[in-house]
Amino acid sequence: MRQVRFPGLRFQVLAAVRALADREYQERVWLDLSNVETLDECVHVLFDDTEVLSDPASSVGEILHANEVEPLRQAGLVFDALITDLGDVRDEVYLADPRWPGVLAKAEAAWAVMTANEAVLPVDLSG
């Protein structure tokens, strides 16, 4: 497996997918109003900055590996539908929504594929 072209961006995507897949982290960090890390950060990284959830195929070779496209596409479909319905509301509204476990499950599936790829070829941030 080849290294991606932008490992720094991949590192940001990995962190955002991990956060999206971890309910304990979300409750501990996102719901702590003194913390600057929020769900909004994940949205910016995964939809705005990289588009890996809205168009993962376009990031293959640049940020993603080919086998990550489908699980990220699935996560994007579920998460985008929730964003469209709820809009710009507080993080606890997202976490309390009955559809949130579906977002977690899809993010967990994507995280599993991505971390398996990292075990084969870890992100190299040296240059």
ROLUM-188788 format. One record per residue (C-alpha): x, y, z; residue number from 1. Coordinates in steps of 0.001 Angstrom, whole numbers, plus 500000, padded with zeros to 6 digits. Layout:
% residues N
NODE / X / Y / Z / NUM
...
END
This chain:
% residues 127
NODE / 500000 / 500000 / 500000 / 1
NODE / 501374 / 503414 / 499023 / 2
NODE / 501656 / 506402 / 501298 / 3
NODE / 499068 / 509135 / 500646 / 4
NODE / 500167 / 512434 / 499126 / 5
NODE / 499020 / 514592 / 502077 / 6
NODE / 499779 / 512712 / 505310 / 7
NODE / 499164 / 515805 / 507463 / 8
NODE / 495600 / 516090 / 506191 / 9
NODE / 495179 / 512345 / 506633 / 10
NODE / 496233 / 512720 / 510251 / 11
NODE / 493507 / 515368 / 510739 / 12
NODE / 490940 / 513105 / 509065 / 13
NODE / 491975 / 510161 / 511240 / 14
NODE / 491547 / 512271 / 514371 / 15
NODE / 488128 / 513526 / 513234 / 16
NODE / 486860 / 510048 / 512299 / 17
NODE / 488097 / 508688 / 515615 / 18
NODE / 486238 / 511450 / 517477 / 19
NODE / 483091 / 510762 / 515452 / 20
NODE / 483312 / 507057 / 516311 / 21
NODE / 483852 / 507449 / 520069 / 22
NODE / 480771 / 508232 / 522182 / 23
NODE / 482745 / 508417 / 525439 / 24
NODE / 485089 / 510983 / 523901 / 25
NODE / 482144 / 513006 / 522580 / 26
NODE / 480496 / 513164 / 525992 / 27
NODE / 483748 / 513949 / 527781 / 28
NODE / 485121 / 516532 / 525334 / 29
NODE / 482368 / 517930 / 523121 / 30
NODE / 479901 / 518468 / 525951 / 31
NODE / 482480 / 520219 / 528135 / 32
NODE / 481805 / 523882 / 527372 / 33
NODE / 485303 / 524863 / 528504 / 34
NODE / 486782 / 522716 / 525717 / 35
NODE / 487355 / 524217 / 522276 / 36
NODE / 487109 / 520861 / 520523 / 37
NODE / 483562 / 520295 / 519280 / 38
NODE / 481497 / 518397 / 516757 / 39
NODE / 481823 / 521465 / 514545 / 40
NODE / 485553 / 520726 / 514192 / 41
NODE / 484731 / 517274 / 512817 / 42
NODE / 482272 / 518762 / 510347 / 43
NODE / 484888 / 521240 / 509119 / 44
NODE / 487588 / 518595 / 508686 / 45
NODE / 485397 / 515875 / 507179 / 46
NODE / 483063 / 517939 / 504979 / 47
NODE / 484554 / 521392 / 504431 / 48
NODE / 488343 / 521082 / 504500 / 49
NODE / 488718 / 517656 / 502875 / 50
NODE / 485265 / 516499 / 501670 / 51
NODE / 486155 / 512920 / 502685 / 52
NODE / 482568 / 512300 / 503814 / 53
NODE / 480808 / 514080 / 500954 / 54
NODE / 483065 / 512809 / 498128 / 55
NODE / 485583 / 510297 / 499464 / 56
NODE / 486521 / 508916 / 496031 / 57
NODE / 488063 / 512254 / 495069 / 58
NODE / 490533 / 511944 / 497970 / 59
NODE / 491985 / 508532 / 497068 / 60
NODE / 495747 / 508773 / 496846 / 61
NODE / 495695 / 512276 / 498263 / 62
NODE / 494281 / 511595 / 501756 / 63
NODE / 492538 / 508217 / 501579 / 64
NODE / 493171 / 504664 / 500432 / 65
NODE / 490730 / 503069 / 498009 / 66
NODE / 489271 / 500617 / 500542 / 67
NODE / 488252 / 503544 / 502782 / 68
NODE / 485908 / 505109 / 500229 / 69
NODE / 482805 / 502993 / 500839 / 70
NODE / 482809 / 503088 / 504661 / 71
NODE / 483409 / 506848 / 504590 / 72
NODE / 480694 / 507325 / 501975 / 73
NODE / 478264 / 505404 / 504200 / 74
NODE / 479238 / 507514 / 507224 / 75
NODE / 478818 / 510653 / 505155 / 76
NODE / 475319 / 509722 / 504007 / 77
NODE / 474059 / 509158 / 507538 / 78
NODE / 475855 / 512151 / 509051 / 79
NODE / 474928 / 514553 / 506241 / 80
NODE / 471237 / 513652 / 506563 / 81
NODE / 471407 / 514480 / 510268 / 82
NODE / 473217 / 517768 / 509618 / 83
NODE / 470615 / 518680 / 506998 / 84
NODE / 467774 / 517987 / 509440 / 85
NODE / 469259 / 519528 / 512591 / 86
NODE / 471411 / 522311 / 511219 / 87
NODE / 473560 / 524453 / 513485 / 88
NODE / 472519 / 523340 / 516962 / 89
NODE / 474495 / 522487 / 520080 / 90
NODE / 476459 / 519241 / 520171 / 91
NODE / 474210 / 517720 / 522819 / 92
NODE / 471262 / 517942 / 520406 / 93
NODE / 473162 / 515782 / 517926 / 94
NODE / 474230 / 513297 / 520604 / 95
NODE / 470659 / 513026 / 521913 / 96
NODE / 469132 / 512444 / 518490 / 97
NODE / 467886 / 508856 / 518027 / 98
NODE / 469815 / 508688 / 514730 / 99
NODE / 473164 / 509457 / 516380 / 100
NODE / 473974 / 505774 / 517108 / 101
NODE / 473782 / 505209 / 513346 / 102
NODE / 476402 / 507915 / 512803 / 103
NODE / 478575 / 506303 / 515481 / 104
NODE / 478244 / 502860 / 513884 / 105
NODE / 479189 / 504101 / 510412 / 106
NODE / 482092 / 506130 / 511809 / 107
NODE / 483290 / 503084 / 513768 / 108
NODE / 483268 / 501012 / 510579 / 109
NODE / 485280 / 503669 / 508736 / 110
NODE / 487672 / 503996 / 511682 / 111
NODE / 488283 / 500230 / 511662 / 112
NODE / 489273 / 500232 / 507986 / 113
NODE / 491437 / 503317 / 508361 / 114
NODE / 493287 / 502009 / 511410 / 115
NODE / 493858 / 498654 / 509685 / 116
NODE / 495477 / 500591 / 506849 / 117
NODE / 497618 / 502498 / 509326 / 118
NODE / 498847 / 499211 / 510797 / 119
NODE / 500105 / 498295 / 507316 / 120
NODE / 501512 / 501709 / 506431 / 121
NODE / 501458 / 504285 / 509235 / 122
NODE / 501083 / 507955 / 508425 / 123
NODE / 504513 / 509494 / 507868 / 124
NODE / 504501 / 513159 / 508849 / 125
NODE / 508212 / 513672 / 508159 / 126
NODE / 507758 / 515371 / 504905 / 127
END
